[in-house]
Amino acid sequence: MNLIDLHCDTAFLMSVIKEPIELRQNKLCVDLIKMKEAGSMAQFFASFLHMKRFDGNFTKAYEA
């Protein structure tokens, strides 16, 4: 099946889980191997950054 997923939290989860996680293969819902097996054509990874943690400083948040 050809599919395009417009939202995936895997990138965000990789940033908050305290153990090394690889995008190629992991225990989360999405990884590159699962995407290939599913016939995925594209994946848009989403990540949320709470600006209050960075006092509204976009440069500081970007560098984190």
All heavy atoms as TSV, in Angstrom:
chain	resi	resn	atom	element	x	y	z
A	1	MET	N	N	0.851	-1.182	0.000
A	1	MET	CA	C	0.000	0.000	0.000
A	1	MET	C	C	0.890	1.236	0.000
A	1	MET	O	O	1.827	1.343	0.774
A	1	MET	CB	C	-0.893	-0.001	1.246
A	1	MET	CG	C	-1.676	1.267	1.394
A	1	MET	SD	S	-2.525	1.531	2.977
A	1	MET	CE	C	-3.141	-0.045	3.401
A	2	ASN	N	N	0.611	2.182	-0.860
A	2	ASN	CA	C	1.331	3.452	-0.867
A	2	ASN	C	C	0.638	4.414	0.074
A	2	ASN	O	O	-0.560	4.657	-0.060
A	2	ASN	CB	C	1.368	4.047	-2.279
A	2	ASN	CG	C	2.195	3.195	-3.212
A	2	ASN	OD1	O	3.137	2.546	-2.785
A	2	ASN	ND2	N	1.850	3.187	-4.467
A	3	LEU	N	N	1.373	4.939	1.033
A	3	LEU	CA	C	0.769	5.872	1.979
A	3	LEU	C	C	1.711	6.998	2.315
A	3	LEU	O	O	2.925	6.870	2.198
A	3	LEU	CB	C	0.314	5.145	3.255
A	3	LEU	CG	C	1.387	4.437	4.081
A	3	LEU	CD1	C	1.818	5.321	5.223
A	3	LEU	CD2	C	0.845	3.130	4.595
A	4	ILE	N	N	1.122	8.112	2.712
A	4	ILE	CA	C	1.862	9.276	3.177
A	4	ILE	C	C	1.276	9.677	4.523
A	4	ILE	O	O	0.086	9.932	4.627
A	4	ILE	CB	C	1.760	10.453	2.181
A	4	ILE	CG1	C	2.391	10.061	0.843
A	4	ILE	CG2	C	2.435	11.701	2.753
A	4	ILE	CD1	C	2.219	11.102	-0.243
A	5	ASP	N	N	2.107	9.680	5.564
A	5	ASP	CA	C	1.669	10.043	6.908
A	5	ASP	C	C	2.106	11.485	7.166
A	5	ASP	O	O	3.284	11.805	7.095
A	5	ASP	CB	C	2.304	9.094	7.921
A	5	ASP	CG	C	1.853	9.334	9.348
A	5	ASP	OD1	O	1.034	10.242	9.579
A	5	ASP	OD2	O	2.328	8.605	10.235
A	6	LEU	N	N	1.147	12.352	7.463
A	6	LEU	CA	C	1.445	13.779	7.635
A	6	LEU	C	C	1.795	14.174	9.062
A	6	LEU	O	O	2.065	15.337	9.331
A	6	LEU	CB	C	0.267	14.616	7.134
A	6	LEU	CG	C	-0.034	14.460	5.649
A	6	LEU	CD1	C	-1.252	15.281	5.263
A	6	LEU	CD2	C	1.161	14.866	4.811
A	7	HIS	N	N	1.802	13.236	9.997
A	7	HIS	CA	C	2.153	13.586	11.376
A	7	HIS	C	C	2.690	12.352	12.090
A	7	HIS	O	O	2.050	11.320	12.114
A	7	HIS	CB	C	0.944	14.132	12.135
A	7	HIS	CG	C	1.282	14.524	13.538
A	7	HIS	ND1	N	1.712	15.781	13.856
A	7	HIS	CD2	C	1.286	13.814	14.678
A	7	HIS	CE1	C	1.944	15.823	15.166
A	7	HIS	NE2	N	1.697	14.640	15.677
A	8	CYS	N	N	3.852	12.480	12.657
A	8	CYS	CA	C	4.461	11.381	13.402
A	8	CYS	C	C	5.246	11.963	14.573
A	8	CYS	O	O	6.073	12.846	14.394
A	8	CYS	CB	C	5.384	10.604	12.473
A	8	CYS	SG	S	6.314	9.331	13.317
A	9	ASP	N	N	4.995	11.451	15.766
A	9	ASP	CA	C	5.654	11.953	16.977
A	9	ASP	C	C	6.973	11.248	17.290
A	9	ASP	O	O	7.568	11.500	18.331
A	9	ASP	CB	C	4.718	11.812	18.175
A	9	ASP	CG	C	3.557	12.782	18.121
A	9	ASP	OD1	O	3.769	13.931	17.704
A	9	ASP	OD2	O	2.441	12.389	18.490
A	10	THR	N	N	7.439	10.367	16.423
A	10	THR	CA	C	8.657	9.606	16.709
A	10	THR	C	C	9.855	10.512	16.990
A	10	THR	O	O	10.611	10.264	17.927
A	10	THR	CB	C	8.969	8.633	15.560
A	10	THR	OG1	O	7.887	7.699	15.457
A	10	THR	CG2	C	10.257	7.876	15.805
A	11	ALA	N	N	10.051	11.561	16.210
A	11	ALA	CA	C	11.195	12.463	16.429
A	11	ALA	C	C	11.116	13.097	17.817
A	11	ALA	O	O	12.124	13.189	18.524
A	11	ALA	CB	C	11.238	13.543	15.356
A	12	PHE	N	N	9.925	13.532	18.223
A	12	PHE	CA	C	9.761	14.113	19.556
A	12	PHE	C	C	10.066	13.071	20.632
A	12	PHE	O	O	10.797	13.343	21.582
A	12	PHE	CB	C	8.351	14.668	19.733
A	12	PHE	CG	C	8.067	15.095	21.140
A	12	PHE	CD1	C	8.638	16.242	21.646
A	12	PHE	CD2	C	7.242	14.342	21.962
A	12	PHE	CE1	C	8.404	16.639	22.959
A	12	PHE	CE2	C	6.998	14.729	23.266
A	12	PHE	CZ	C	7.574	15.880	23.761
A	13	LEU	N	N	9.524	11.862	20.485
A	13	LEU	CA	C	9.760	10.825	21.485
A	13	LEU	C	C	11.239	10.473	21.580
A	13	LEU	O	O	11.751	10.235	22.671
A	13	LEU	CB	C	8.932	9.580	21.152
A	13	LEU	CG	C	7.423	9.763	21.258
A	13	LEU	CD1	C	6.695	8.528	20.732
A	13	LEU	CD2	C	7.015	10.053	22.690
A	14	MET	N	N	11.926	10.477	20.450
A	14	MET	CA	C	13.360	10.202	20.473
A	14	MET	C	C	14.120	11.258	21.269
A	14	MET	O	O	15.150	10.965	21.864
A	14	MET	CB	C	13.902	10.131	19.045
A	14	MET	CG	C	13.431	8.915	18.277
A	14	MET	SD	S	13.942	8.931	16.548
A	14	MET	CE	C	15.692	8.581	16.720
A	15	SER	N	N	13.594	12.473	21.311
A	15	SER	CA	C	14.278	13.553	22.029
A	15	SER	C	C	14.015	13.534	23.529
A	15	SER	O	O	14.780	14.109	24.288
A	15	SER	CB	C	13.883	14.909	21.451
A	15	SER	OG	O	12.558	15.241	21.820
A	16	VAL	N	N	12.949	12.884	23.972
A	16	VAL	CA	C	12.624	12.909	25.400
A	16	VAL	C	C	12.892	11.587	26.117
A	16	VAL	O	O	13.029	11.568	27.333
A	16	VAL	CB	C	11.154	13.339	25.653
A	16	VAL	CG1	C	10.927	14.759	25.181
A	16	VAL	CG2	C	10.168	12.393	25.016
A	17	ILE	N	N	12.986	10.491	25.395
A	17	ILE	CA	C	13.287	9.201	26.022
A	17	ILE	C	C	14.771	9.184	26.374
A	17	ILE	O	O	15.616	9.571	25.584
A	17	ILE	CB	C	12.907	8.041	25.085
A	17	ILE	CG1	C	11.385	8.018	24.900
A	17	ILE	CG2	C	13.413	6.710	25.626
A	17	ILE	CD1	C	10.878	6.989	23.915
A	18	LYS	N	N	15.084	8.736	27.564
A	18	LYS	CA	C	16.445	8.826	28.106
A	18	LYS	C	C	17.360	7.676	27.703
A	18	LYS	O	O	18.338	7.400	28.361
A	18	LYS	CB	C	16.380	8.888	29.640
A	18	LYS	CG	C	15.583	10.041	30.161
A	18	LYS	CD	C	16.221	11.354	29.797
A	18	LYS	CE	C	15.450	12.499	30.413
A	18	LYS	NZ	N	15.667	13.755	29.803
A	19	GLU	N	N	17.067	7.015	26.599
A	19	GLU	CA	C	17.951	5.961	26.113
A	19	GLU	C	C	18.185	6.167	24.622
A	19	GLU	O	O	17.368	6.794	23.954
A	19	GLU	CB	C	17.341	4.580	26.367
A	19	GLU	CG	C	16.018	4.373	25.668
A	19	GLU	CD	C	15.352	3.059	26.048
A	19	GLU	OE1	O	15.078	2.863	27.237
A	19	GLU	OE2	O	15.117	2.253	25.138
A	20	PRO	N	N	19.293	5.669	24.099
A	20	PRO	CA	C	19.561	5.847	22.664
A	20	PRO	C	C	18.494	5.149	21.816
A	20	PRO	O	O	18.143	4.002	22.071
A	20	PRO	CB	C	20.925	5.193	22.459
A	20	PRO	CG	C	21.509	5.029	23.818
A	20	PRO	CD	C	20.360	4.963	24.775
A	21	ILE	N	N	17.974	5.863	20.842
A	21	ILE	CA	C	16.968	5.313	19.938
A	21	ILE	C	C	17.400	5.649	18.515
A	21	ILE	O	O	17.766	6.780	18.221
A	21	ILE	CB	C	15.580	5.921	20.211
A	21	ILE	CG1	C	15.128	5.602	21.624
A	21	ILE	CG2	C	14.558	5.394	19.205
A	21	ILE	CD1	C	13.841	6.279	22.022
A	22	GLU	N	N	17.352	4.661	17.642
A	22	GLU	CA	C	17.717	4.873	16.249
A	22	GLU	C	C	16.469	4.958	15.385
A	22	GLU	O	O	15.506	4.238	15.607
A	22	GLU	CB	C	18.610	3.737	15.755
A	22	GLU	CG	C	19.951	3.700	16.447
A	22	GLU	CD	C	20.872	2.649	15.864
A	22	GLU	OE1	O	20.577	2.133	14.773
A	22	GLU	OE2	O	21.880	2.358	16.516
A	23	LEU	N	N	16.502	5.817	14.400
A	23	LEU	CA	C	15.373	5.961	13.493
A	23	LEU	C	C	15.247	4.750	12.573
A	23	LEU	O	O	14.158	4.385	12.164
A	23	LEU	CB	C	15.511	7.242	12.668
A	23	LEU	CG	C	14.333	7.597	11.774
A	23	LEU	CD1	C	13.042	7.720	12.577
A	23	LEU	CD2	C	14.604	8.889	11.035
A	24	ARG	N	N	16.366	4.096	12.291
A	24	ARG	CA	C	16.325	2.942	11.378
A	24	ARG	C	C	15.440	1.827	11.922
A	24	ARG	O	O	14.636	1.251	11.209
A	24	ARG	CB	C	17.732	2.408	11.129
A	24	ARG	CG	C	17.759	1.272	10.145
A	24	ARG	CD	C	19.196	0.843	9.829
A	24	ARG	NE	N	19.223	-0.097	8.735
A	24	ARG	CZ	C	18.910	-1.389	8.858
A	24	ARG	NH1	N	18.537	-1.875	10.020
A	24	ARG	NH2	N	18.965	-2.193	7.817
A	25	GLN	N	N	15.601	1.488	13.197
A	25	GLN	CA	C	14.793	0.435	13.809
A	25	GLN	C	C	14.659	0.725	15.294
A	25	GLN	O	O	15.652	0.966	15.977
A	25	GLN	CB	C	15.445	-0.930	13.590
A	25	GLN	CG	C	14.603	-2.076	14.064
A	25	GLN	CD	C	15.193	-3.422	13.659
A	25	GLN	OE1	O	16.387	-3.558	13.446
A	25	GLN	NE2	N	14.339	-4.417	13.563
A	26	ASN	N	N	13.434	0.728	15.780
A	26	ASN	CA	C	13.184	1.000	17.188
A	26	ASN	C	C	11.886	0.345	17.624
A	26	ASN	O	O	11.197	-0.294	16.823
A	26	ASN	CB	C	13.166	2.516	17.450
A	26	ASN	CG	C	12.101	3.210	16.643
A	26	ASN	OD1	O	10.917	2.904	16.748
A	26	ASN	ND2	N	12.512	4.162	15.805
A	27	LYS	N	N	11.545	0.492	18.908
A	27	LYS	CA	C	10.323	-0.103	19.451
A	27	LYS	C	C	9.141	0.866	19.400
A	27	LYS	O	O	8.054	0.539	19.872
A	27	LYS	CB	C	10.566	-0.552	20.897
A	27	LYS	CG	C	11.579	-1.666	21.008
A	27	LYS	CD	C	11.810	-2.060	22.441
A	27	LYS	CE	C	12.862	-3.159	22.514
A	27	LYS	NZ	N	13.167	-3.542	23.888
A	28	LEU	N	N	9.348	2.054	18.847
A	28	LEU	CA	C	8.264	3.029	18.726
A	28	LEU	C	C	7.362	2.633	17.559
A	28	LEU	O	O	7.604	1.639	16.878
A	28	LEU	CB	C	8.847	4.420	18.534
A	28	LEU	CG	C	9.785	4.899	19.650
A	28	LEU	CD1	C	10.427	6.225	19.276
A	28	LEU	CD2	C	9.047	5.010	20.961
A	29	CYS	N	N	6.346	3.413	17.305
A	29	CYS	CA	C	5.388	3.086	16.238
A	29	CYS	C	C	5.983	3.198	14.839
A	29	CYS	O	O	5.561	2.490	13.928
A	29	CYS	CB	C	4.159	3.986	16.343
A	29	CYS	SG	S	3.186	3.688	17.827
A	30	VAL	N	N	6.951	4.100	14.642
A	30	VAL	CA	C	7.486	4.339	13.304
A	30	VAL	C	C	9.005	4.213	13.303
A	30	VAL	O	O	9.677	4.760	14.168
A	30	VAL	CB	C	7.089	5.752	12.803
A	30	VAL	CG1	C	7.757	6.068	11.479
A	30	VAL	CG2	C	5.586	5.874	12.681
A	31	ASP	N	N	9.517	3.471	12.359
A	31	ASP	CA	C	10.944	3.461	12.062
A	31	ASP	C	C	11.098	3.208	10.564
A	31	ASP	O	O	10.123	2.914	9.867
A	31	ASP	CB	C	11.725	2.461	12.922
A	31	ASP	CG	C	11.367	1.009	12.693
A	31	ASP	OD1	O	11.069	0.621	11.548
A	31	ASP	OD2	O	11.394	0.239	13.672
A	32	LEU	N	N	12.310	3.357	10.045
A	32	LEU	CA	C	12.522	3.249	8.607
A	32	LEU	C	C	12.191	1.863	8.060
A	32	LEU	O	O	11.645	1.728	6.966
A	32	LEU	CB	C	13.965	3.629	8.259
A	32	LEU	CG	C	14.365	5.063	8.601
A	32	LEU	CD1	C	15.832	5.298	8.281
A	32	LEU	CD2	C	13.483	6.055	7.870
A	33	ILE	N	N	12.505	0.821	8.812
A	33	ILE	CA	C	12.214	-0.540	8.363
A	33	ILE	C	C	10.706	-0.768	8.282
A	33	ILE	O	O	10.203	-1.303	7.287
A	33	ILE	CB	C	12.902	-1.566	9.282
A	33	ILE	CG1	C	14.424	-1.476	9.077
A	33	ILE	CG2	C	12.403	-2.981	8.996
A	33	ILE	CD1	C	15.238	-2.327	10.010
A	34	LYS	N	N	9.967	-0.361	9.315
A	34	LYS	CA	C	8.504	-0.513	9.293
A	34	LYS	C	C	7.885	0.287	8.150
A	34	LYS	O	O	6.938	-0.169	7.507
A	34	LYS	CB	C	7.900	-0.060	10.623
A	34	LYS	CG	C	8.236	-0.950	11.795
A	34	LYS	CD	C	7.642	-0.369	13.066
A	34	LYS	CE	C	8.257	-1.040	14.266
A	34	LYS	NZ	N	8.641	-0.104	15.293
A	35	MET	N	N	8.429	1.488	7.904
A	35	MET	CA	C	7.908	2.307	6.815
A	35	MET	C	C	8.117	1.622	5.471
A	35	MET	O	O	7.212	1.602	4.631
A	35	MET	CB	C	8.589	3.679	6.822
A	35	MET	CG	C	8.156	4.567	7.969
A	35	MET	SD	S	9.158	6.063	8.141
A	35	MET	CE	C	9.100	6.750	6.513
A	36	LYS	N	N	9.296	1.046	5.266
A	36	LYS	CA	C	9.577	0.358	4.002
A	36	LYS	C	C	8.658	-0.846	3.834
A	36	LYS	O	O	8.101	-1.073	2.760
A	36	LYS	CB	C	11.045	-0.074	3.961
A	36	LYS	CG	C	11.441	-0.690	2.651
A	36	LYS	CD	C	12.919	-0.989	2.596
A	36	LYS	CE	C	13.280	-1.576	1.234
A	36	LYS	NZ	N	14.705	-1.855	1.144
A	37	GLU	N	N	8.483	-1.621	4.903
A	37	GLU	CA	C	7.617	-2.801	4.845
A	37	GLU	C	C	6.162	-2.418	4.556
A	37	GLU	O	O	5.434	-3.165	3.909
A	37	GLU	CB	C	7.701	-3.588	6.154
A	37	GLU	CG	C	9.032	-4.293	6.338
A	37	GLU	CD	C	9.181	-4.936	7.701
A	37	GLU	OE1	O	8.301	-4.748	8.574
A	37	GLU	OE2	O	10.199	-5.624	7.907
A	38	ALA	N	N	5.737	-1.240	5.022
A	38	ALA	CA	C	4.358	-0.791	4.825
A	38	ALA	C	C	4.153	-0.116	3.465
A	38	ALA	O	O	3.034	0.203	3.099
A	38	ALA	CB	C	3.954	0.168	5.944
A	39	GLY	N	N	5.234	0.109	2.732
A	39	GLY	CA	C	5.124	0.781	1.447
A	39	GLY	C	C	4.918	2.275	1.577
A	39	GLY	O	O	4.323	2.908	0.708
A	40	SER	N	N	5.438	2.844	2.645
A	40	SER	CA	C	5.287	4.278	2.891
A	40	SER	C	C	6.047	5.082	1.845
A	40	SER	O	O	7.199	4.787	1.530
A	40	SER	CB	C	5.814	4.612	4.287
A	40	SER	OG	O	5.692	5.974	4.552
A	41	MET	N	N	5.388	6.088	1.292
A	41	MET	CA	C	6.012	6.954	0.285
A	41	MET	C	C	6.667	8.174	0.925
A	41	MET	O	O	7.643	8.697	0.415
A	41	MET	CB	C	4.972	7.408	-0.717
A	41	MET	CG	C	4.406	6.262	-1.534
A	41	MET	SD	S	3.059	6.769	-2.603
A	41	MET	CE	C	3.834	8.012	-3.608
A	42	ALA	N	N	6.109	8.654	2.043
A	42	ALA	CA	C	6.644	9.843	2.713
A	42	ALA	C	C	6.187	9.857	4.163
A	42	ALA	O	O	5.130	9.339	4.509
A	42	ALA	CB	C	6.172	11.113	2.017
A	43	GLN	N	N	7.004	10.469	5.008
A	43	GLN	CA	C	6.674	10.602	6.427
A	43	GLN	C	C	7.069	11.995	6.876
A	43	GLN	O	O	8.194	12.429	6.637
A	43	GLN	CB	C	7.442	9.563	7.250
A	43	GLN	CG	C	7.216	9.664	8.737
A	43	GLN	CD	C	5.793	9.332	9.115
A	43	GLN	OE1	O	5.344	8.234	8.896
A	43	GLN	NE2	N	5.083	10.281	9.680
A	44	PHE	N	N	6.157	12.704	7.497
A	44	PHE	CA	C	6.443	14.025	8.057
A	44	PHE	C	C	6.570	13.869	9.566
A	44	PHE	O	O	5.611	13.531	10.240
A	44	PHE	CB	C	5.315	15.013	7.713
A	44	PHE	CG	C	5.243	15.336	6.257
A	44	PHE	CD1	C	4.599	14.479	5.375
A	44	PHE	CD2	C	5.842	16.481	5.758
A	44	PHE	CE1	C	4.542	14.773	4.023
A	44	PHE	CE2	C	5.791	16.780	4.406
A	44	PHE	CZ	C	5.138	15.915	3.538
A	45	PHE	N	N	7.771	14.101	10.078
A	45	PHE	CA	C	8.015	13.966	11.504
A	45	PHE	C	C	7.714	15.279	12.208
A	45	PHE	O	O	8.114	16.346	11.743
A	45	PHE	CB	C	9.468	13.548	11.758
A	45	PHE	CG	C	9.761	12.151	11.296
A	45	PHE	CD1	C	10.291	11.925	10.041
A	45	PHE	CD2	C	9.477	11.072	12.114
A	45	PHE	CE1	C	10.560	10.639	9.604
A	45	PHE	CE2	C	9.742	9.782	11.685
A	45	PHE	CZ	C	10.275	9.573	10.432
A	46	ALA	N	N	7.001	15.193	13.316
A	46	ALA	CA	C	6.615	16.375	14.077
A	46	ALA	C	C	7.351	16.385	15.418
A	46	ALA	O	O	7.592	15.349	16.007
A	46	ALA	CB	C	5.113	16.373	14.319
A	47	SER	N	N	7.680	17.564	15.864
A	47	SER	CA	C	8.292	17.709	17.176
A	47	SER	C	C	7.816	19.013	17.791
A	47	SER	O	O	7.784	20.046	17.122
A	47	SER	CB	C	9.816	17.694	17.055
A	47	SER	OG	O	10.402	17.649	18.330
A	48	PHE	N	N	7.438	18.951	19.039
A	48	PHE	CA	C	6.935	20.121	19.758
A	48	PHE	C	C	8.012	20.631	20.694
A	48	PHE	O	O	8.669	19.860	21.382
A	48	PHE	CB	C	5.684	19.747	20.562
A	48	PHE	CG	C	5.209	20.849	21.449
A	48	PHE	CD1	C	4.497	21.916	20.931
A	48	PHE	CD2	C	5.475	20.833	22.804
A	48	PHE	CE1	C	4.051	22.944	21.747
A	48	PHE	CE2	C	5.037	21.856	23.624
A	48	PHE	CZ	C	4.328	22.914	23.094
A	49	LEU	N	N	8.205	21.928	20.700
A	49	LEU	CA	C	9.167	22.553	21.593
A	49	LEU	C	C	8.427	23.578	22.435
A	49	LEU	O	O	7.874	24.538	21.908
A	49	LEU	CB	C	10.261	23.225	20.752
A	49	LEU	CG	C	11.522	23.654	21.459
A	49	LEU	CD1	C	12.197	22.456	22.111
A	49	LEU	CD2	C	12.462	24.303	20.479
A	50	HIS	N	N	8.384	23.351	23.731
A	50	HIS	CA	C	7.670	24.247	24.639
A	50	HIS	C	C	8.558	25.471	24.905
A	50	HIS	O	O	9.555	25.396	25.603
A	50	HIS	CB	C	7.347	23.525	25.943
A	50	HIS	CG	C	6.273	24.197	26.728
A	50	HIS	ND1	N	6.460	25.375	27.381
A	50	HIS	CD2	C	4.987	23.841	26.934
A	50	HIS	CE1	C	5.349	25.729	27.978
A	50	HIS	NE2	N	4.435	24.819	27.714
A	51	MET	N	N	8.194	26.594	24.313
A	51	MET	CA	C	9.037	27.788	24.367
A	51	MET	C	C	9.213	28.344	25.783
A	51	MET	O	O	10.192	29.031	26.049
A	51	MET	CB	C	8.489	28.871	23.437
A	51	MET	CG	C	8.641	28.515	21.954
A	51	MET	SD	S	10.343	28.116	21.476
A	51	MET	CE	C	11.159	29.653	21.792
A	52	LYS	N	N	8.315	28.037	26.698
A	52	LYS	CA	C	8.490	28.528	28.071
A	52	LYS	C	C	9.755	27.951	28.703
A	52	LYS	O	O	10.360	28.579	29.557
A	52	LYS	CB	C	7.265	28.186	28.921
A	52	LYS	CG	C	6.089	29.070	28.617
A	52	LYS	CD	C	4.956	28.821	29.583
A	52	LYS	CE	C	3.786	29.735	29.253
A	52	LYS	NZ	N	2.681	29.549	30.177
A	53	ARG	N	N	10.172	26.760	28.255
A	53	ARG	CA	C	11.411	26.169	28.768
A	53	ARG	C	C	12.626	26.987	28.346
A	53	ARG	O	O	13.697	26.890	28.943
A	53	ARG	CB	C	11.575	24.743	28.246
A	53	ARG	CG	C	10.647	23.752	28.885
A	53	ARG	CD	C	10.895	22.341	28.409
A	53	ARG	NE	N	12.299	21.970	28.499
A	53	ARG	CZ	C	12.851	21.021	27.761
A	53	ARG	NH1	N	12.150	20.361	26.883
A	53	ARG	NH2	N	14.126	20.738	27.899
A	54	PHE	N	N	12.494	27.800	27.311
A	54	PHE	CA	C	13.608	28.575	26.775
A	54	PHE	C	C	13.353	30.075	26.881
A	54	PHE	O	O	13.945	30.859	26.154
A	54	PHE	CB	C	13.854	28.173	25.311
A	54	PHE	CG	C	14.194	26.722	25.170
A	54	PHE	CD1	C	13.213	25.799	24.840
A	54	PHE	CD2	C	15.475	26.266	25.405
A	54	PHE	CE1	C	13.515	24.457	24.726
A	54	PHE	CE2	C	15.789	24.932	25.296
A	54	PHE	CZ	C	14.806	24.019	24.963
A	55	ASP	N	N	12.457	30.465	27.758
A	55	ASP	CA	C	12.137	31.876	27.991
A	55	ASP	C	C	11.779	32.616	26.701
A	55	ASP	O	O	12.091	33.795	26.541
A	55	ASP	CB	C	13.304	32.595	28.683
A	55	ASP	CG	C	13.647	31.978	30.029
A	55	ASP	OD1	O	12.709	31.601	30.765
A	55	ASP	OD2	O	14.837	31.869	30.340
A	56	GLY	N	N	11.161	31.903	25.755
A	56	GLY	CA	C	10.760	32.529	24.503
A	56	GLY	C	C	11.915	32.849	23.566
A	56	GLY	O	O	11.738	33.503	22.559
A	57	ASN	N	N	13.116	32.378	23.882
A	57	ASN	CA	C	14.315	32.655	23.088
A	57	ASN	C	C	14.428	31.610	21.981
A	57	ASN	O	O	14.860	30.483	22.193
A	57	ASN	CB	C	15.545	32.644	23.985
A	57	ASN	CG	C	16.810	33.019	23.262
A	57	ASN	OD1	O	16.943	32.814	22.070
A	57	ASN	ND2	N	17.740	33.597	24.007
A	58	PHE	N	N	14.078	31.978	20.738
A	58	PHE	CA	C	14.077	31.038	19.630
A	58	PHE	C	C	15.466	30.504	19.315
A	58	PHE	O	O	15.640	29.336	18.982
A	58	PHE	CB	C	13.456	31.675	18.376
A	58	PHE	CG	C	11.983	31.854	18.491
A	58	PHE	CD1	C	11.446	33.094	18.811
A	58	PHE	CD2	C	11.115	30.792	18.288
A	58	PHE	CE1	C	10.077	33.260	18.920
A	58	PHE	CE2	C	9.758	30.940	18.401
A	58	PHE	CZ	C	9.220	32.181	18.716
A	59	THR	N	N	16.493	31.350	19.415
A	59	THR	CA	C	17.857	30.895	19.128
A	59	THR	C	C	18.288	29.847	20.141
A	59	THR	O	O	18.842	28.818	19.776
A	59	THR	CB	C	18.840	32.093	19.157
A	59	THR	OG1	O	18.421	33.057	18.190
A	59	THR	CG2	C	20.254	31.637	18.851
A	60	LYS	N	N	18.013	30.087	21.407
A	60	LYS	CA	C	18.356	29.127	22.464
A	60	LYS	C	C	17.619	27.806	22.261
A	60	LYS	O	O	18.186	26.730	22.404
A	60	LYS	CB	C	17.997	29.760	23.822
A	60	LYS	CG	C	18.437	28.962	25.005
A	60	LYS	CD	C	18.096	29.759	26.264
A	60	LYS	CE	C	18.366	28.989	27.522
A	60	LYS	NZ	N	17.968	29.726	28.723
A	61	ALA	N	N	16.344	27.875	21.887
A	61	ALA	CA	C	15.549	26.666	21.638
A	61	ALA	C	C	16.073	25.910	20.439
A	61	ALA	O	O	16.162	24.686	20.436
A	61	ALA	CB	C	14.093	27.037	21.446
A	62	TYR	N	N	16.430	26.623	19.387
A	62	TYR	CA	C	16.933	25.993	18.162
A	62	TYR	C	C	18.233	25.250	18.414
A	62	TYR	O	O	18.470	24.182	17.861
A	62	TYR	CB	C	17.137	27.061	17.080
A	62	TYR	CG	C	17.677	26.531	15.787
A	62	TYR	CD1	C	16.851	25.829	14.908
A	62	TYR	CD2	C	19.008	26.729	15.438
A	62	TYR	CE1	C	17.346	25.322	13.715
A	62	TYR	CE2	C	19.515	26.225	14.249
A	62	TYR	CZ	C	18.674	25.525	13.390
A	62	TYR	OH	O	19.174	25.023	12.227
A	63	GLU	N	N	19.072	25.790	19.268
A	63	GLU	CA	C	20.370	25.187	19.551
A	63	GLU	C	C	20.283	24.022	20.530
A	63	GLU	O	O	21.232	23.278	20.677
A	63	GLU	CB	C	21.328	26.243	20.085
A	63	GLU	CG	C	21.697	27.292	19.053
A	63	GLU	CD	C	22.488	28.458	19.620
A	63	GLU	OE1	O	22.657	28.547	20.851
A	63	GLU	OE2	O	22.952	29.284	18.817
A	64	ALA	N	N	19.153	23.839	21.184
A	64	ALA	CA	C	19.001	22.777	22.195
A	64	ALA	C	C	18.983	21.397	21.599
A	64	ALA	O	O	18.802	21.084	20.531
A	64	ALA	CB	C	17.712	22.989	22.974
